[in-house]
């Protein structure tokens, strides 16, 4: 099996990293990797390279910026003039958990 193209282009030394996957996830990845004539480990390495190059919206997304600062969905919605549901839906689309209400927010 050959090294994925994205890994050939890098000038950095490769590092092996063990990954624990549940069986269902592994077999889903194996099916996808097989379509691309790759091993699961090579496919995961390819995904990691792509993900590391992806731009994250943290600095340009006002919802994520406030979430990172610890604000709740309710507080973010109030500051941005959005509904709680809209903020919650956007946050969940990134797989982020809701922030807990702080004493500072209760007092406000």
C-alpha positions as CSV (number, residue, x, y, z in Angstrom):
1,X,0.0,0.0,0.0
2,X,1.4,3.4,-0.9
3,X,1.6,6.5,1.3
4,X,-1.4,8.9,0.7
5,X,-0.5,11.9,-1.5
6,X,-1.1,14.4,1.2
7,X,1.4,12.7,3.4
8,X,4.0,12.6,0.6
9,X,3.9,16.4,0.3
10,X,4.8,17.0,3.9
11,X,8.4,17.7,4.8
12,X,7.7,16.7,8.4
13,X,8.6,13.4,10.0
14,X,5.7,11.1,10.4
15,X,4.5,10.2,13.9
16,X,2.5,7.0,14.6
17,X,-0.5,7.6,16.9
18,X,-2.7,4.7,18.1
19,X,-6.4,5.4,17.9
20,X,-9.1,3.5,19.8
21,X,-12.3,3.1,17.7
22,X,-15.5,1.2,18.5
23,X,-16.1,-1.6,16.0
24,X,-19.0,0.1,14.3
25,X,-16.9,3.2,13.5
26,X,-14.0,1.1,12.4
27,X,-16.0,-0.9,9.9
28,X,-17.6,2.2,8.5
29,X,-14.2,3.7,8.0
30,X,-12.9,0.4,6.5
31,X,-15.8,0.4,3.9
32,X,-14.9,4.0,2.9
33,X,-11.1,3.2,2.8
34,X,-11.7,0.2,0.7
35,X,-13.5,2.3,-1.9
36,X,-10.4,4.4,-2.1
37,X,-8.1,1.4,-2.1
38,X,-6.6,2.4,1.2
39,X,-6.0,0.9,4.6
40,X,-8.0,2.4,7.5
41,X,-4.8,3.9,9.0
42,X,-4.0,5.6,5.7
43,X,-7.5,6.9,5.4
44,X,-7.5,8.3,8.9
45,X,-4.1,9.9,8.2
46,X,-5.6,11.5,5.1
47,X,-8.6,12.8,7.1
48,X,-6.2,14.3,9.7
49,X,-4.2,16.1,7.1
50,X,-7.3,17.6,5.6
51,X,-8.7,18.6,9.0
52,X,-5.4,20.2,10.0
53,X,-5.6,22.4,6.9
54,X,-9.2,23.4,7.4
55,X,-9.9,26.9,8.5
56,X,-11.9,27.2,11.7
57,X,-14.5,29.8,12.2
58,X,-13.6,30.7,15.8
59,X,-12.3,34.2,15.1
60,X,-15.0,35.1,12.6
61,X,-18.1,33.5,14.1
62,X,-19.7,35.6,16.8
63,X,-21.6,32.7,18.2
64,X,-18.6,30.4,18.6
65,X,-16.5,33.3,19.9
66,X,-19.0,33.9,22.7
67,X,-19.4,30.2,23.4
68,X,-15.6,29.9,23.8
69,X,-15.7,32.7,26.3
70,X,-18.2,30.6,28.4
71,X,-21.5,32.4,27.6
72,X,-24.7,30.3,27.6
73,X,-26.9,30.0,24.5
74,X,-29.4,32.3,26.2
75,X,-26.8,35.0,26.8
76,X,-25.4,34.7,23.3
77,X,-28.9,34.9,21.8
78,X,-29.7,38.0,23.8
79,X,-26.4,39.7,22.7
80,X,-26.8,38.9,19.1
81,X,-30.6,39.3,18.8
82,X,-31.1,35.7,17.9
83,X,-33.4,33.0,19.3
84,X,-32.1,30.5,21.8
85,X,-32.9,27.7,19.3
86,X,-30.9,29.3,16.5
87,X,-27.8,29.6,18.8
88,X,-28.2,26.1,20.1
89,X,-28.6,24.6,16.6
90,X,-25.5,26.4,15.4
91,X,-23.4,25.3,18.4
92,X,-24.5,21.7,18.1
93,X,-23.6,21.7,14.4
94,X,-20.0,21.9,15.6
95,X,-20.5,19.2,18.2
96,X,-20.1,21.6,21.1
97,X,-21.8,21.1,24.5
98,X,-23.9,23.9,26.1
99,X,-22.1,26.0,28.6
100,X,-23.4,25.9,32.1
101,X,-25.0,29.0,33.7
102,X,-22.5,30.8,35.9
103,X,-23.1,32.8,39.1
104,X,-22.3,36.0,37.1
105,X,-25.1,35.3,34.6
106,X,-27.6,34.4,37.4
107,X,-26.9,37.7,39.1
108,X,-27.3,39.7,35.8
